Amino acid sequence: MTVARKKVLFVTGALSGGGAERFVSTALVHLDRDRFEPHLALFRDEVTYELPDDVPLEILGATGGLRKLSTISKLVKWINANAPDVVVGSHWHPSMIIAEALRWTRRRPRHISWVVNNPDWDATRFGFSKFWTQKNYPSIDRFVAVSNGVSEA
């Protein structure tokens, strides 16, 4: 009996820079290809960490100001066209973009958020209202926190 592979979309700002982005690169490299089919969506076309040749890449575009709507729309179209089983946000900002996009998809995949900071701090840092966080956080299916302190925030 052959088990269908789960299609997993990772979403992050770029594949360079900080620890969240390193996490995405490492996950893409080590994900069991017999069980999972990995995909990657970036806000910026910036790749300095390892990206395996078998991972399709989608550039969603910048998320500042009104461009956020265009980015969300592109993500909705990608999810509708490719039907992932799981979407993983690499930290707060991508997770909020994913949560908003999933409100508009025909079929809703599971949403996992990798949390690296206190959500209230991230909301202020990225120029979003606390309201947006409170609206979207309950829709996330699972959280993976990088520490006990973050999980308690």
Order of alpha helices (4+ residues) and beta strands (2+ residues): beta-alpha-beta-beta-alpha-beta-alpha-beta-alpha-alpha-beta-alpha
